[in-house]
Amino acid sequence: MFDHIERFYQPTTLREALLLIRKVGKRGRIVAGATDIVTQADRSTRFLVDITRLGLNYVQGNHRGCSIGATTTMAVLEHSPVIRALAGGILAKAAATCGSIQNRNMATVGGNLANASPAADTAAVLLALDAQVVVASSRRKRKIALAEFYSGPHQNTLIGELLTEIVIPASPGGGRLGWSFQKLGRTETDISLVNVAAGLQADARGRIKWARLALGAVGPIPLRARNAEELLRGNSLNEDLLTRVGEAVMKEVSPISDSRASAEYRREMSAVLARRALRECAAQAGIKL
Ligand SMILES: Cc1cc2nc3c(=O)[nH]c(=O)nc-3n(C[C@H](O)[C@H](O)[C@H](O)COP(=O)(O)OP(=O)(O)OC[C@H]3O[C@@H](n4cnc5c(N)ncnc54)[C@H](O)[C@@H]3O)c2cc1C
């Protein structure tokens, strides 16, 4: 990857970075922690634009939710009190599973999303949290729902743009909430064979007001299992409903077979992890199964 690089830029302001990204065009590549780029053999890249000096390493919580700068590392997310207190700490838990400590010290959350791997661990969580991403070019700035950010495996909808910030809205209050992140990998530091993020809110009688279920590594892009979410809404969680939700999840995923696992195994495990996640959510929300 790096033997064809003619120039390595290290801008120190966002404006400078955006102008450089425009100038280098298709022969340039943004680089943050470099933990994905270093494994990719893209020999057409001539210029690298390092974005780690732009002041985008921050976590800000307020009553409206939370904003995270794109170059915030997994290690920072893992230990941030704001992120640990948000939605049962599922984003901190996901960040803590992103490879070894050496990897987590370098890997950024913006890179995890922009790289658009279907297996990215923060993607499923941020989908379940209804996150949006702020993206900017030298000409404009826009906000996109994360659910619309992906266009295929390792493809996103950025057009010469930089992902600058992730915005997580505050969870609806006034009810019994539960959240869960589940990951299945071959080893503790390996990428996911399947990952699941779930959240739900129950009313005073234990009926589910809303549920969110997102999965990674089981389709071309990280996905929300909308049919399974719909099955949960308005109902009381019990073993029969969990079985039906598992069946719905298996229909919504479209995994592939690769060197890590077969499609059949991933499909089965999607249901297992979804049920496990919902059980954890139920326990937190005080729902007895
Ligand atoms: C040993 C190892 C283990 C790993 N384990 C895991 C794991 O368990 N779970 C997991 O999810 N990932 C894992 N990864 C993958 C990787 O660490 C993450 O995806 C990481 O978050 C990528 O961030 P980065 O800053 O290193 O991205 P980079 O490598 O710098 O960039 C990745 C891609 O995103 C683009 N990009 C980066 N930042 C931006 C931005 N702000 N705006 C627009 N484009 C941008 C780059 O141009 C590039 O195409 C692992 C990697 C390694 C090497």
The ligand as a Gaussian input file, in Angstrom:
#p B3LYP/6-31G(d) Opt

LIG

0 1
 C       -5.374000      -6.741000      13.980000
 C       -6.653000      -6.010000      13.692000
 C       -7.802000      -6.352000      14.411000
 C       -8.995000      -5.694000      14.158000
 N      -10.094000      -6.049000      14.873000
 C      -11.265000      -5.391000      14.658000
 C      -12.425000      -5.737000      15.400000
 O      -12.427000      -6.632000      16.246000
 N      -13.573000      -5.045000      15.126000
 C      -13.619000      -4.046000      14.202000
 O      -14.676000      -3.464000      14.008000
 N      -12.523000      -3.716000      13.473000
 C      -11.366000      -4.355000      13.686000
 N      -10.256000      -4.036000      12.942000
 C      -10.378000      -3.040000      11.859000
 C       -9.950000      -1.608000      12.208000
 O       -9.102000      -1.552000      13.325000
 C      -11.160000      -0.690000      12.449000
 O      -12.054000      -0.753000      11.373000
 C      -10.718000       0.759000      12.700000
 O      -11.712000       1.396000      13.468000
 C      -10.439000       1.563000      11.446000
 O      -10.107000       2.886000      11.834000
 P       -8.765000       3.588000      11.346000
 O       -8.737000       4.927000      11.970000
 O       -7.586000       2.721000      11.598000
 O       -9.073000       3.677000       9.781000
 P       -8.035000       3.873000       8.574000
 O       -7.327000       2.580000       8.299000
 O       -7.191000       5.073000       8.785000
 O       -9.074000       4.176000       7.403000
 C      -10.012000       3.181000       7.004000
 C      -10.797000       3.684000       5.782000
 O      -11.677000       4.731000       6.159000
 C      -11.327000       5.958000       5.494000
 N      -11.466000       6.980000       6.526000
 C      -10.915000       6.968000       7.781000
 N      -11.373000       7.989000       8.490000
 C      -12.236000       8.672000       7.697000
 C      -13.058000       9.825000       7.883000
 N      -13.114000      10.460000       9.047000
 N      -13.817000      10.243000       6.841000
 C      -13.796000       9.581000       5.670000
 N      -13.059000       8.487000       5.426000
 C      -12.290000       8.038000       6.441000
 C       -9.919000       5.769000       4.962000
 O       -9.700000       6.513000       3.785000
 C       -9.916000       4.266000       4.684000
 O      -10.557000       4.017000       3.456000
 C       -9.052000      -4.677000      13.155000
 C       -7.883000      -4.332000      12.456000
 C       -6.708000      -4.996000      12.709000
 C       -5.485000      -4.611000      11.923000

